[in-house]
Amino acid sequence: MKSGVLDEADNARHVARSLFRRTKRGPARITAELLAKGYPSSLAREASDGISAEEYAEALRYHAGRLPEPKDEKSRAKTAAALSRLGFPAHEIKEILS
């Protein structure tokens, strides 16, 4: 990197990591946040993918543990919707709620 030249990819990775540490959101939300900040979609996805699946899984367990235990299908659907809004994939949400 030349002095005074911004490496946008490196910056996107740094912002993604910072957002994740602060909010513990899923990959879709991290990507959306980067897009909202004006990063190109390819860089936003790449930066979001730079966070490991294990870290995302840990964040999903964290958020699922903070929500009330679903007692029936309606409450399970509400919990799944809440986790989905946080940016976690449906197949991982289904797995953790089963």
mmCIF file as gemmi writes it, N, C-alpha and C atoms, coordinates in Angstrom:
data_model
loop_
_atom_site.group_PDB
_atom_site.id
_atom_site.type_symbol
_atom_site.label_atom_id
_atom_site.label_alt_id
_atom_site.label_comp_id
_atom_site.label_asym_id
_atom_site.label_entity_id
_atom_site.label_seq_id
_atom_site.pdbx_PDB_ins_code
_atom_site.Cartn_x
_atom_site.Cartn_y
_atom_site.Cartn_z
_atom_site.occupancy
_atom_site.B_iso_or_equiv
_atom_site.pdbx_formal_charge
_atom_site.auth_seq_id
_atom_site.auth_asym_id
_atom_site.pdbx_PDB_model_num
ATOM 1 N N . MET Axp A 1 ? 0.847 -1.182 0 1 0 ? 1 A 1
ATOM 2 C CA . MET Axp A 1 ? 0 0 0 1 0 ? 1 A 1
ATOM 3 C C . MET Axp A 1 ? 0.887 1.238 0 1 0 ? 1 A 1
ATOM 4 N N . LYS Axp A 2 ? 0.597 2.149 -0.903 1 0 ? 2 A 1
ATOM 5 C CA . LYS Axp A 2 ? 1.345 3.396 -0.965 1 0 ? 2 A 1
ATOM 6 C C . LYS Axp A 2 ? 0.883 4.33 0.138 1 0 ? 2 A 1
ATOM 7 N N . SER Axp A 3 ? 1.773 5.165 0.574 1 0 ? 3 A 1
ATOM 8 C CA . SER Axp A 3 ? 1.441 6.13 1.611 1 0 ? 3 A 1
ATOM 9 C C . SER Axp A 3 ? 0.332 7.055 1.119 1 0 ? 3 A 1
ATOM 10 N N . GLY Axp A 4 ? -0.701 7.197 1.933 1 0 ? 4 A 1
ATOM 11 C CA . GLY Axp A 4 ? -1.793 8.098 1.595 1 0 ? 4 A 1
ATOM 12 C C . GLY Axp A 4 ? -2.858 7.479 0.702 1 0 ? 4 A 1
ATOM 13 N N . VAL Axp A 5 ? -2.707 6.215 0.31 1 0 ? 5 A 1
ATOM 14 C CA . VAL Axp A 5 ? -3.679 5.548 -0.542 1 0 ? 5 A 1
ATOM 15 C C . VAL Axp A 5 ? -4.501 4.602 0.324 1 0 ? 5 A 1
ATOM 16 N N . LEU Axp A 6 ? -5.814 4.729 0.241 1 0 ? 6 A 1
ATOM 17 C CA . LEU Axp A 6 ? -6.713 3.908 1.033 1 0 ? 6 A 1
ATOM 18 C C . LEU Axp A 6 ? -6.919 2.556 0.365 1 0 ? 6 A 1
ATOM 19 N N . ASP Axp A 7 ? -6.711 1.501 1.087 1 0 ? 7 A 1
ATOM 20 C CA . ASP Axp A 7 ? -6.992 0.151 0.6 1 0 ? 7 A 1
ATOM 21 C C . ASP Axp A 7 ? -8.43 -0.164 0.994 1 0 ? 7 A 1
ATOM 22 N N . GLU Axp A 8 ? -9.35 -0.043 0.048 1 0 ? 8 A 1
ATOM 23 C CA . GLU Axp A 8 ? -10.771 -0.178 0.34 1 0 ? 8 A 1
ATOM 24 C C . GLU Axp A 8 ? -11.132 -1.58 0.835 1 0 ? 8 A 1
ATOM 25 N N . ALA Axp A 9 ? -10.497 -2.597 0.284 1 0 ? 9 A 1
ATOM 26 C CA . ALA Axp A 9 ? -10.777 -3.965 0.72 1 0 ? 9 A 1
ATOM 27 C C . ALA Axp A 9 ? -10.342 -4.169 2.17 1 0 ? 9 A 1
ATOM 28 N N . ASP Axp A 10 ? -9.169 -3.676 2.514 1 0 ? 10 A 1
ATOM 29 C CA . ASP Axp A 10 ? -8.683 -3.792 3.889 1 0 ? 10 A 1
ATOM 30 C C . ASP Axp A 10 ? -9.577 -3.009 4.839 1 0 ? 10 A 1
ATOM 31 N N . ASN Axp A 11 ? -9.991 -1.841 4.411 1 0 ? 11 A 1
ATOM 32 C CA . ASN Axp A 11 ? -10.883 -1.023 5.226 1 0 ? 11 A 1
ATOM 33 C C . ASN Axp A 11 ? -12.23 -1.721 5.428 1 0 ? 11 A 1
ATOM 34 N N . ALA Axp A 12 ? -12.767 -2.333 4.379 1 0 ? 12 A 1
ATOM 35 C CA . ALA Axp A 12 ? -14.043 -3.053 4.493 1 0 ? 12 A 1
ATOM 36 C C . ALA Axp A 12 ? -13.919 -4.204 5.477 1 0 ? 12 A 1
ATOM 37 N N . ARG Axp A 13 ? -12.806 -4.947 5.429 1 0 ? 13 A 1
ATOM 38 C CA . ARG Axp A 13 ? -12.592 -6.048 6.378 1 0 ? 13 A 1
ATOM 39 C C . ARG Axp A 13 ? -12.524 -5.526 7.811 1 0 ? 13 A 1
ATOM 40 N N . HIS Axp A 14 ? -11.838 -4.397 7.987 1 0 ? 14 A 1
ATOM 41 C CA . HIS Axp A 14 ? -11.729 -3.799 9.323 1 0 ? 14 A 1
ATOM 42 C C . HIS Axp A 14 ? -13.106 -3.364 9.835 1 0 ? 14 A 1
ATOM 43 N N . VAL Axp A 15 ? -13.888 -2.719 8.997 1 0 ? 15 A 1
ATOM 44 C CA . VAL Axp A 15 ? -15.233 -2.259 9.394 1 0 ? 15 A 1
ATOM 45 C C . VAL Axp A 15 ? -16.121 -3.463 9.699 1 0 ? 15 A 1
ATOM 46 N N . ALA Axp A 16 ? -16.059 -4.505 8.869 1 0 ? 16 A 1
ATOM 47 C CA . ALA Axp A 16 ? -16.864 -5.708 9.1 1 0 ? 16 A 1
ATOM 48 C C . ALA Axp A 16 ? -16.518 -6.333 10.445 1 0 ? 16 A 1
ATOM 49 N N . ARG Axp A 17 ? -15.23 -6.473 10.718 1 0 ? 17 A 1
ATOM 50 C CA . ARG Axp A 17 ? -14.784 -7.061 11.981 1 0 ? 17 A 1
ATOM 51 C C . ARG Axp A 17 ? -15.253 -6.217 13.167 1 0 ? 17 A 1
ATOM 52 N N . SER Axp A 18 ? -15.141 -4.901 13.042 1 0 ? 18 A 1
ATOM 53 C CA . SER Axp A 18 ? -15.57 -3.99 14.099 1 0 ? 18 A 1
ATOM 54 C C . SER Axp A 18 ? -17.08 -4.09 14.328 1 0 ? 18 A 1
ATOM 55 N N . LEU Axp A 19 ? -17.851 -4.105 13.251 1 0 ? 19 A 1
ATOM 56 C CA . LEU Axp A 19 ? -19.309 -4.247 13.368 1 0 ? 19 A 1
ATOM 57 C C . LEU Axp A 19 ? -19.666 -5.57 14.039 1 0 ? 19 A 1
ATOM 58 N N . PHE Axp A 20 ? -18.999 -6.624 13.626 1 0 ? 20 A 1
ATOM 59 C CA . PHE Axp A 20 ? -19.296 -7.93 14.203 1 0 ? 20 A 1
ATOM 60 C C . PHE Axp A 20 ? -18.984 -7.964 15.697 1 0 ? 20 A 1
ATOM 61 N N . ARG Axp A 21 ? -17.814 -7.461 16.077 1 0 ? 21 A 1
ATOM 62 C CA . ARG Axp A 21 ? -17.445 -7.46 17.499 1 0 ? 21 A 1
ATOM 63 C C . ARG Axp A 21 ? -18.443 -6.667 18.334 1 0 ? 21 A 1
ATOM 64 N N . ARG Axp A 22 ? -18.896 -5.559 17.782 1 0 ? 22 A 1
ATOM 65 C CA . ARG Axp A 22 ? -19.788 -4.671 18.525 1 0 ? 22 A 1
ATOM 66 C C . ARG Axp A 22 ? -21.224 -5.19 18.573 1 0 ? 22 A 1
ATOM 67 N N . THR Axp A 23 ? -21.719 -5.752 17.469 1 0 ? 23 A 1
ATOM 68 C CA . THR Axp A 23 ? -23.141 -6.088 17.386 1 0 ? 23 A 1
ATOM 69 C C . THR Axp A 23 ? -23.441 -7.578 17.383 1 0 ? 23 A 1
ATOM 70 N N . LYS Axp A 24 ? -22.448 -8.412 17.052 1 0 ? 24 A 1
ATOM 71 C CA . LYS Axp A 24 ? -22.627 -9.866 16.95 1 0 ? 24 A 1
ATOM 72 C C . LYS Axp A 24 ? -23.776 -10.218 15.995 1 0 ? 24 A 1
ATOM 73 N N . ARG Axp A 25 ? -23.856 -9.52 14.87 1 0 ? 25 A 1
ATOM 74 C CA . ARG Axp A 25 ? -24.878 -9.78 13.86 1 0 ? 25 A 1
ATOM 75 C C . ARG Axp A 25 ? -24.405 -10.865 12.912 1 0 ? 25 A 1
ATOM 76 N N . GLY Axp A 26 ? -25.342 -11.392 12.139 1 0 ? 26 A 1
ATOM 77 C CA . GLY Axp A 26 ? -25.045 -12.432 11.173 1 0 ? 26 A 1
ATOM 78 C C . GLY Axp A 26 ? -24.472 -11.867 9.884 1 0 ? 26 A 1
ATOM 79 N N . PRO Axp A 27 ? -24.075 -12.763 8.983 1 0 ? 27 A 1
ATOM 80 C CA . PRO Axp A 27 ? -23.423 -12.335 7.75 1 0 ? 27 A 1
ATOM 81 C C . PRO Axp A 27 ? -24.283 -11.431 6.864 1 0 ? 27 A 1
ATOM 82 N N . ALA Axp A 28 ? -25.576 -11.692 6.793 1 0 ? 28 A 1
ATOM 83 C CA . ALA Axp A 28 ? -26.438 -10.847 5.951 1 0 ? 28 A 1
ATOM 84 C C . ALA Axp A 28 ? -26.504 -9.419 6.491 1 0 ? 28 A 1
ATOM 85 N N . ARG Axp A 29 ? -26.578 -9.27 7.798 1 0 ? 29 A 1
ATOM 86 C CA . ARG Axp A 29 ? -26.626 -7.923 8.384 1 0 ? 29 A 1
ATOM 87 C C . ARG Axp A 29 ? -25.303 -7.198 8.249 1 0 ? 29 A 1
ATOM 88 N N . ILE Axp A 30 ? -24.195 -7.914 8.426 1 0 ? 30 A 1
ATOM 89 C CA . ILE Axp A 30 ? -22.882 -7.281 8.271 1 0 ? 30 A 1
ATOM 90 C C . ILE Axp A 30 ? -22.728 -6.792 6.835 1 0 ? 30 A 1
ATOM 91 N N . THR Axp A 31 ? -23.099 -7.635 5.871 1 0 ? 31 A 1
ATOM 92 C CA . THR Axp A 31 ? -23.032 -7.236 4.457 1 0 ? 31 A 1
ATOM 93 C C . THR Axp A 31 ? -23.922 -6.032 4.197 1 0 ? 31 A 1
ATOM 94 N N . ALA Axp A 32 ? -25.138 -6.041 4.72 1 0 ? 32 A 1
ATOM 95 C CA . ALA Axp A 32 ? -26.062 -4.921 4.52 1 0 ? 32 A 1
ATOM 96 C C . ALA Axp A 32 ? -25.516 -3.628 5.12 1 0 ? 32 A 1
ATOM 97 N N . GLU Axp A 33 ? -24.907 -3.726 6.284 1 0 ? 33 A 1
ATOM 98 C CA . GLU Axp A 33 ? -24.322 -2.542 6.917 1 0 ? 33 A 1
ATOM 99 C C . GLU Axp A 33 ? -23.194 -1.966 6.065 1 0 ? 33 A 1
ATOM 100 N N . LEU Axp A 34 ? -22.362 -2.838 5.511 1 0 ? 34 A 1
ATOM 101 C CA . LEU Axp A 34 ? -21.273 -2.375 4.653 1 0 ? 34 A 1
ATOM 102 C C . LEU Axp A 34 ? -21.814 -1.738 3.381 1 0 ? 34 A 1
ATOM 103 N N . LEU Axp A 35 ? -22.857 -2.337 2.813 1 0 ? 35 A 1
ATOM 104 C CA . LEU Axp A 35 ? -23.482 -1.744 1.621 1 0 ? 35 A 1
ATOM 105 C C . LEU Axp A 35 ? -24.054 -0.366 1.947 1 0 ? 35 A 1
ATOM 106 N N . ALA Axp A 36 ? -24.668 -0.247 3.109 1 0 ? 36 A 1
ATOM 107 C CA . ALA Axp A 36 ? -25.231 1.043 3.53 1 0 ? 36 A 1
ATOM 108 C C . ALA Axp A 36 ? -24.149 2.097 3.727 1 0 ? 36 A 1
ATOM 109 N N . LYS Axp A 37 ? -22.941 1.642 4.056 1 0 ? 37 A 1
ATOM 110 C CA . LYS Axp A 37 ? -21.824 2.574 4.229 1 0 ? 37 A 1
ATOM 111 C C . LYS Axp A 37 ? -21.164 2.919 2.891 1 0 ? 37 A 1
ATOM 112 N N . GLY Axp A 38 ? -21.659 2.314 1.791 1 0 ? 38 A 1
ATOM 113 C CA . GLY Axp A 38 ? -21.167 2.663 0.469 1 0 ? 38 A 1
ATOM 114 C C . GLY Axp A 38 ? -20.11 1.763 -0.128 1 0 ? 38 A 1
ATOM 115 N N . TYR Axp A 39 ? -19.846 0.628 0.513 1 0 ? 39 A 1
ATOM 116 C CA . TYR Axp A 39 ? -18.876 -0.307 -0.053 1 0 ? 39 A 1
ATOM 117 C C . TYR Axp A 39 ? -19.524 -1.05 -1.223 1 0 ? 39 A 1
ATOM 118 N N . PRO Axp A 40 ? -18.752 -1.365 -2.251 1 0 ? 40 A 1
ATOM 119 C CA . PRO Axp A 40 ? -19.296 -2.156 -3.358 1 0 ? 40 A 1
ATOM 120 C C . PRO Axp A 40 ? -19.729 -3.535 -2.856 1 0 ? 40 A 1
ATOM 121 N N . SER Axp A 41 ? -20.718 -4.125 -3.505 1 0 ? 41 A 1
ATOM 122 C CA . SER Axp A 41 ? -21.267 -5.398 -3.029 1 0 ? 41 A 1
ATOM 123 C C . SER Axp A 41 ? -20.213 -6.498 -2.975 1 0 ? 41 A 1
ATOM 124 N N . SER Axp A 42 ? -19.311 -6.55 -3.926 1 0 ? 42 A 1
ATOM 125 C CA . SER Axp A 42 ? -18.285 -7.595 -3.906 1 0 ? 42 A 1
ATOM 126 C C . SER Axp A 42 ? -17.381 -7.454 -2.677 1 0 ? 42 A 1
ATOM 127 N N . LEU Axp A 43 ? -16.995 -6.231 -2.337 1 0 ? 43 A 1
ATOM 128 C CA . LEU Axp A 43 ? -16.161 -6.018 -1.147 1 0 ? 43 A 1
ATOM 129 C C . LEU Axp A 43 ? -16.946 -6.283 0.129 1 0 ? 43 A 1
ATOM 130 N N . ALA Axp A 44 ? -18.22 -5.909 0.15 1 0 ? 44 A 1
ATOM 131 C CA . ALA Axp A 44 ? -19.048 -6.122 1.337 1 0 ? 44 A 1
ATOM 132 C C . ALA Axp A 44 ? -19.195 -7.617 1.622 1 0 ? 44 A 1
ATOM 133 N N . ARG Axp A 45 ? -19.475 -8.401 0.58 1 0 ? 45 A 1
ATOM 134 C CA . ARG Axp A 45 ? -19.606 -9.856 0.769 1 0 ? 45 A 1
ATOM 135 C C . ARG Axp A 45 ? -18.275 -10.481 1.169 1 0 ? 45 A 1
ATOM 136 N N . GLU Axp A 46 ? -17.207 -10.054 0.526 1 0 ? 46 A 1
ATOM 137 C CA . GLU Axp A 46 ? -15.884 -10.593 0.84 1 0 ? 46 A 1
ATOM 138 C C . GLU Axp A 46 ? -15.503 -10.294 2.293 1 0 ? 46 A 1
ATOM 139 N N . ALA Axp A 47 ? -15.768 -9.089 2.733 1 0 ? 47 A 1
ATOM 140 C CA . ALA Axp A 47 ? -15.43 -8.703 4.104 1 0 ? 47 A 1
ATOM 141 C C . ALA Axp A 47 ? -16.277 -9.483 5.109 1 0 ? 47 A 1
ATOM 142 N N . SER Axp A 48 ? -17.561 -9.653 4.801 1 0 ? 48 A 1
ATOM 143 C CA . SER Axp A 48 ? -18.448 -10.422 5.672 1 0 ? 48 A 1
ATOM 144 C C . SER Axp A 48 ? -18.011 -11.882 5.726 1 0 ? 48 A 1
ATOM 145 N N . ASP Axp A 49 ? -17.579 -12.411 4.586 1 0 ? 49 A 1
ATOM 146 C CA . ASP Axp A 49 ? -17.101 -13.796 4.532 1 0 ? 49 A 1
ATOM 147 C C . ASP Axp A 49 ? -15.784 -13.984 5.286 1 0 ? 49 A 1
ATOM 148 N N . GLY Axp A 50 ? -15.1 -12.893 5.567 1 0 ? 50 A 1
ATOM 149 C CA . GLY Axp A 50 ? -13.846 -12.963 6.305 1 0 ? 50 A 1
ATOM 150 C C . GLY Axp A 50 ? -14.021 -13.299 7.767 1 0 ? 50 A 1
ATOM 151 N N . ILE Axp A 51 ? -15.24 -13.227 8.245 1 0 ? 51 A 1
ATOM 152 C CA . ILE Axp A 51 ? -15.537 -13.624 9.63 1 0 ? 51 A 1
ATOM 153 C C . ILE Axp A 51 ? -15.874 -15.113 9.588 1 0 ? 51 A 1
ATOM 154 N N . SER Axp A 52 ? -15.281 -15.882 10.463 1 0 ? 52 A 1
ATOM 155 C CA . SER Axp A 52 ? -15.411 -17.338 10.384 1 0 ? 52 A 1
ATOM 156 C C . SER Axp A 52 ? -16.822 -17.818 10.711 1 0 ? 52 A 1
ATOM 157 N N . ALA Axp A 53 ? -17.144 -18.988 10.17 1 0 ? 53 A 1
ATOM 158 C CA . ALA Axp A 53 ? -18.439 -19.623 10.434 1 0 ? 53 A 1
ATOM 159 C C . ALA Axp A 53 ? -18.596 -19.913 11.925 1 0 ? 53 A 1
ATOM 160 N N . GLU Axp A 54 ? -17.497 -20.242 12.577 1 0 ? 54 A 1
ATOM 161 C CA . GLU Axp A 54 ? -17.556 -20.519 14.02 1 0 ? 54 A 1
ATOM 162 C C . GLU Axp A 54 ? -17.936 -19.266 14.807 1 0 ? 54 A 1
ATOM 163 N N . GLU Axp A 55 ? -17.382 -18.134 14.39 1 0 ? 55 A 1
ATOM 164 C CA . GLU Axp A 55 ? -17.721 -16.883 15.077 1 0 ? 55 A 1
ATOM 165 C C . GLU Axp A 55 ? -19.194 -16.538 14.871 1 0 ? 55 A 1
ATOM 166 N N . TYR Axp A 56 ? -19.672 -16.717 13.643 1 0 ? 56 A 1
ATOM 167 C CA . TYR Axp A 56 ? -21.093 -16.464 13.388 1 0 ? 56 A 1
ATOM 168 C C . TYR Axp A 56 ? -21.974 -17.428 14.178 1 0 ? 56 A 1
ATOM 169 N N . ALA Axp A 57 ? -21.576 -18.695 14.26 1 0 ? 57 A 1
ATOM 170 C CA . ALA Axp A 57 ? -22.35 -19.686 15.013 1 0 ? 57 A 1
ATOM 171 C C . ALA Axp A 57 ? -22.394 -19.318 16.5 1 0 ? 57 A 1
ATOM 172 N N . GLU Axp A 58 ? -21.282 -18.854 17.012 1 0 ? 58 A 1
ATOM 173 C CA . GLU Axp A 58 ? -21.237 -18.43 18.414 1 0 ? 58 A 1
ATOM 174 C C . GLU Axp A 58 ? -22.163 -17.23 18.645 1 0 ? 58 A 1
ATOM 175 N N . ALA Axp A 59 ? -22.166 -16.301 17.708 1 0 ? 59 A 1
ATOM 176 C CA . ALA Axp A 59 ? -23.046 -15.125 17.821 1 0 ? 59 A 1
ATOM 177 C C . ALA Axp A 59 ? -24.509 -15.546 17.755 1 0 ? 59 A 1
ATOM 178 N N . LEU Axp A 60 ? -24.836 -16.502 16.891 1 0 ? 60 A 1
ATOM 179 C CA . LEU Axp A 60 ? -26.21 -16.99 16.795 1 0 ? 60 A 1
ATOM 180 C C . LEU Axp A 60 ? -26.635 -17.637 18.106 1 0 ? 60 A 1
ATOM 181 N N . ARG Axp A 61 ? -25.754 -18.465 18.68 1 0 ? 61 A 1
ATOM 182 C CA . ARG Axp A 61 ? -26.079 -19.08 19.976 1 0 ? 61 A 1
ATOM 183 C C . ARG Axp A 61 ? -26.266 -18.021 21.057 1 0 ? 61 A 1
ATOM 184 N N . TYR Axp A 62 ? -25.439 -16.986 21.017 1 0 ? 62 A 1
ATOM 185 C CA . TYR Axp A 62 ? -25.55 -15.892 21.987 1 0 ? 62 A 1
ATOM 186 C C . TYR Axp A 62 ? -26.938 -15.241 21.901 1 0 ? 62 A 1
ATOM 187 N N . HIS Axp A 63 ? -27.343 -14.858 20.688 1 0 ? 63 A 1
ATOM 188 C CA . HIS Axp A 63 ? -28.639 -14.191 20.522 1 0 ? 63 A 1
ATOM 189 C C . HIS Axp A 63 ? -29.803 -15.134 20.826 1 0 ? 63 A 1
ATOM 190 N N . ALA Axp A 64 ? -29.687 -16.394 20.406 1 0 ? 64 A 1
ATOM 191 C CA . ALA Axp A 64 ? -30.756 -17.361 20.682 1 0 ? 64 A 1
ATOM 192 C C . ALA Axp A 64 ? -30.911 -17.557 22.192 1 0 ? 64 A 1
ATOM 193 N N . GLY Axp A 65 ? -29.819 -17.544 22.908 1 0 ? 65 A 1
ATOM 194 C CA . GLY Axp A 65 ? -29.867 -17.711 24.357 1 0 ? 65 A 1
ATOM 195 C C . GLY Axp A 65 ? -30.483 -16.533 25.09 1 0 ? 65 A 1
ATOM 196 N N . ARG Axp A 66 ? -30.496 -15.378 24.456 1 0 ? 66 A 1
ATOM 197 C CA . ARG Axp A 66 ? -31.079 -14.189 25.08 1 0 ? 66 A 1
ATOM 198 C C . ARG Axp A 66 ? -32.578 -14.083 24.841 1 0 ? 66 A 1
ATOM 199 N N . LEU Axp A 67 ? -33.101 -14.871 23.911 1 0 ? 67 A 1
ATOM 200 C CA . LEU Axp A 67 ? -34.528 -14.842 23.598 1 0 ? 67 A 1
ATOM 201 C C . LEU Axp A 67 ? -35.262 -15.884 24.43 1 0 ? 67 A 1
ATOM 202 N N . PRO Axp A 68 ? -36.56 -15.657 24.676 1 0 ? 68 A 1
ATOM 203 C CA . PRO Axp A 68 ? -37.327 -16.658 25.436 1 0 ? 68 A 1
ATOM 204 C C . PRO Axp A 68 ? -37.348 -18.005 24.707 1 0 ? 68 A 1
ATOM 205 N N . GLU Axp A 69 ? -37.328 -19.075 25.474 1 0 ? 69 A 1
ATOM 206 C CA . GLU Axp A 69 ? -37.391 -20.425 24.907 1 0 ? 69 A 1
ATOM 207 C C . GLU Axp A 69 ? -38.743 -20.605 24.21 1 0 ? 69 A 1
ATOM 208 N N . PRO Axp A 70 ? -38.738 -20.957 22.913 1 0 ? 70 A 1
ATOM 209 C CA . PRO Axp A 70 ? -40.017 -21.139 22.214 1 0 ? 70 A 1
ATOM 210 C C . PRO Axp A 70 ? -40.767 -22.346 22.753 1 0 ? 70 A 1
ATOM 211 N N . LYS Axp A 71 ? -42.058 -22.139 23.066 1 0 ? 71 A 1
ATOM 212 C CA . LYS Axp A 71 ? -42.86 -23.2 23.667 1 0 ? 71 A 1
ATOM 213 C C . LYS Axp A 71 ? -43.802 -23.861 22.666 1 0 ? 71 A 1
ATOM 214 N N . ASP Axp A 72 ? -44.078 -23.171 21.572 1 0 ? 72 A 1
ATOM 215 C CA . ASP Axp A 72 ? -44.963 -23.723 20.552 1 0 ? 72 A 1
ATOM 216 C C . ASP Axp A 72 ? -44.501 -23.221 19.182 1 0 ? 72 A 1
ATOM 217 N N . GLU Axp A 73 ? -45.22 -23.609 18.143 1 0 ? 73 A 1
ATOM 218 C CA . GLU Axp A 73 ? -44.824 -23.232 16.781 1 0 ? 73 A 1
ATOM 219 C C . GLU Axp A 73 ? -44.872 -21.721 16.559 1 0 ? 73 A 1
ATOM 220 N N . LYS Axp A 74 ? -45.859 -21.057 17.137 1 0 ? 74 A 1
ATOM 221 C CA . LYS Axp A 74 ? -45.971 -19.605 16.96 1 0 ? 74 A 1
ATOM 222 C C . LYS Axp A 74 ? -44.773 -18.895 17.595 1 0 ? 74 A 1
ATOM 223 N N . SER Axp A 75 ? -44.4 -19.278 18.804 1 0 ? 75 A 1
ATOM 224 C CA . SER Axp A 75 ? -43.259 -18.639 19.46 1 0 ? 75 A 1
ATOM 225 C C . SER Axp A 75 ? -41.948 -19.036 18.774 1 0 ? 75 A 1
ATOM 226 N N . ARG Axp A 76 ? -41.89 -20.253 18.228 1 0 ? 76 A 1
ATOM 227 C CA . ARG Axp A 76 ? -40.702 -20.68 17.479 1 0 ? 76 A 1
ATOM 228 C C . ARG Axp A 76 ? -40.546 -19.824 16.225 1 0 ? 76 A 1
ATOM 229 N N . ALA Axp A 77 ? -41.661 -19.541 15.552 1 0 ? 77 A 1
ATOM 230 C CA . ALA Axp A 77 ? -41.625 -18.696 14.353 1 0 ? 77 A 1
ATOM 231 C C . ALA Axp A 77 ? -41.19 -17.273 14.703 1 0 ? 77 A 1
ATOM 232 N N . LYS Axp A 78 ? -41.646 -16.764 15.834 1 0 ? 78 A 1
ATOM 233 C CA . LYS Axp A 78 ? -41.248 -15.418 16.26 1 0 ? 78 A 1
ATOM 234 C C . LYS Axp A 78 ? -39.749 -15.37 16.577 1 0 ? 78 A 1
ATOM 235 N N . THR Axp A 79 ? -39.259 -16.384 17.236 1 0 ? 79 A 1
ATOM 236 C CA . THR Axp A 79 ? -37.832 -16.451 17.559 1 0 ? 79 A 1
ATOM 237 C C . THR Axp A 79 ? -37.011 -16.545 16.279 1 0 ? 79 A 1
ATOM 238 N N . ALA Axp A 80 ? -37.458 -17.387 15.357 1 0 ? 80 A 1
ATOM 239 C CA . ALA Axp A 80 ? -36.751 -17.53 14.076 1 0 ? 80 A 1
ATOM 240 C C . ALA Axp A 80 ? -36.747 -16.211 13.318 1 0 ? 80 A 1
ATOM 241 N N . ALA Axp A 81 ? -37.855 -15.488 13.328 1 0 ? 81 A 1
ATOM 242 C CA . ALA Axp A 81 ? -37.929 -14.2 12.636 1 0 ? 81 A 1
ATOM 243 C C . ALA Axp A 81 ? -36.98 -13.185 13.275 1 0 ? 81 A 1
ATOM 244 N N . ALA Axp A 82 ? -36.906 -13.189 14.59 1 0 ? 82 A 1
ATOM 245 C CA . ALA Axp A 82 ? -36.006 -12.262 15.284 1 0 ? 82 A 1
ATOM 246 C C . ALA Axp A 82 ? -34.551 -12.555 14.923 1 0 ? 82 A 1
ATOM 247 N N . LEU Axp A 83 ? -34.187 -13.818 14.893 1 0 ? 83 A 1
ATOM 248 C CA . LEU Axp A 83 ? -32.817 -14.194 14.545 1 0 ? 83 A 1
ATOM 249 C C . LEU Axp A 83 ? -32.521 -13.908 13.072 1 0 ? 83 A 1
ATOM 250 N N . SER Axp A 84 ? -33.521 -14.075 12.242 1 0 ? 84 A 1
ATOM 251 C CA . SER Axp A 84 ? -33.358 -13.768 10.822 1 0 ? 84 A 1
ATOM 252 C C . SER Axp A 84 ? -33.11 -12.278 10.615 1 0 ? 84 A 1
ATOM 253 N N . ARG Axp A 85 ? -33.812 -11.439 11.344 1 0 ? 85 A 1
ATOM 254 C CA . ARG Axp A 85 ? -33.609 -9.985 11.241 1 0 ? 85 A 1
ATOM 255 C C . ARG Axp A 85 ? -32.203 -9.587 11.667 1 0 ? 85 A 1
ATOM 256 N N . LEU Axp A 86 ? -31.574 -10.406 12.486 1 0 ? 86 A 1
ATOM 257 C CA . LEU Axp A 86 ? -30.199 -10.142 12.909 1 0 ? 86 A 1
ATOM 258 C C . LEU Axp A 86 ? -29.183 -10.594 11.861 1 0 ? 86 A 1
ATOM 259 N N . GLY Axp A 87 ? -29.687 -11.199 10.773 1 0 ? 87 A 1
ATOM 260 C CA . GLY Axp A 87 ? -28.813 -11.534 9.655 1 0 ? 87 A 1
ATOM 261 C C . GLY Axp A 87 ? -28.295 -12.954 9.595 1 0 ? 87 A 1
ATOM 262 N N . PHE Axp A 88 ? -28.894 -13.848 10.359 1 0 ? 88 A 1
ATOM 263 C CA . PHE Axp A 88 ? -28.436 -15.23 10.356 1 0 ? 88 A 1
ATOM 264 C C . PHE Axp A 88 ? -29.208 -16.048 9.326 1 0 ? 88 A 1
ATOM 265 N N . PRO Axp A 89 ? -28.554 -17.024 8.696 1 0 ? 89 A 1
ATOM 266 C CA . PRO Axp A 89 ? -29.207 -17.842 7.67 1 0 ? 89 A 1
ATOM 267 C C . PRO Axp A 89 ? -30.29 -18.75 8.256 1 0 ? 89 A 1
ATOM 268 N N . ALA Axp A 90 ? -31.343 -18.969 7.478 1 0 ? 90 A 1
ATOM 269 C CA . ALA Axp A 90 ? -32.489 -19.761 7.936 1 0 ? 90 A 1
ATOM 270 C C . ALA Axp A 90 ? -32.097 -21.185 8.327 1 0 ? 90 A 1
ATOM 271 N N . HIS Axp A 91 ? -31.209 -21.812 7.555 1 0 ? 91 A 1
ATOM 272 C CA . HIS Axp A 91 ? -30.851 -23.201 7.878 1 0 ? 91 A 1
ATOM 273 C C . HIS Axp A 91 ? -30.119 -23.3 9.21 1 0 ? 91 A 1
ATOM 274 N N . GLU Axp A 92 ? -29.344 -22.29 9.57 1 0 ? 92 A 1
ATOM 275 C CA . GLU Axp A 92 ? -28.654 -22.309 10.856 1 0 ? 92 A 1
ATOM 276 C C . GLU Axp A 92 ? -29.625 -22.012 12.004 1 0 ? 92 A 1
ATOM 277 N N . ILE Axp A 93 ? -30.572 -21.133 11.749 1 0 ? 93 A 1
ATOM 278 C CA . ILE Axp A 93 ? -31.595 -20.824 12.754 1 0 ? 93 A 1
ATOM 279 C C . ILE Axp A 93 ? -32.421 -22.076 13.029 1 0 ? 93 A 1
ATOM 280 N N . LYS Axp A 94 ? -32.836 -22.749 11.955 1 0 ? 94 A 1
ATOM 281 C CA . LYS Axp A 94 ? -33.635 -23.974 12.108 1 0 ? 94 A 1
ATOM 282 C C . LYS Axp A 94 ? -32.862 -25.004 12.925 1 0 ? 94 A 1
ATOM 283 N N . GLU Axp A 95 ? -31.584 -25.143 12.65 1 0 ? 95 A 1
ATOM 284 C CA . GLU Axp A 95 ? -30.753 -26.108 13.353 1 0 ? 95 A 1
ATOM 285 C C . GLU Axp A 95 ? -30.663 -25.797 14.846 1 0 ? 95 A 1
ATOM 286 N N . ILE Axp A 96 ? -30.492 -24.525 15.176 1 0 ? 96 A 1
ATOM 287 C CA . ILE Axp A 96 ? -30.323 -24.172 16.579 1 0 ? 96 A 1
ATOM 288 C C . ILE Axp A 96 ? -31.646 -24.25 17.356 1 0 ? 96 A 1
ATOM 289 N N . LEU Axp A 97 ? -32.763 -24.088 16.66 1 0 ? 97 A 1
ATOM 290 C CA . LEU Axp A 97 ? -34.064 -24.143 17.328 1 0 ? 97 A 1
ATOM 291 C C . LEU Axp A 97 ? -34.632 -25.555 17.416 1 0 ? 97 A 1
ATOM 292 N N . SER Axp A 98 ? -33.959 -26.508 16.79 1 0 ? 98 A 1
ATOM 293 C CA . SER Axp A 98 ? -34.485 -27.886 16.85 1 0 ? 98 A 1
ATOM 294 C C . SER Axp A 98 ? -33.949 -28.649 18.027 1 0 ? 98 A 1
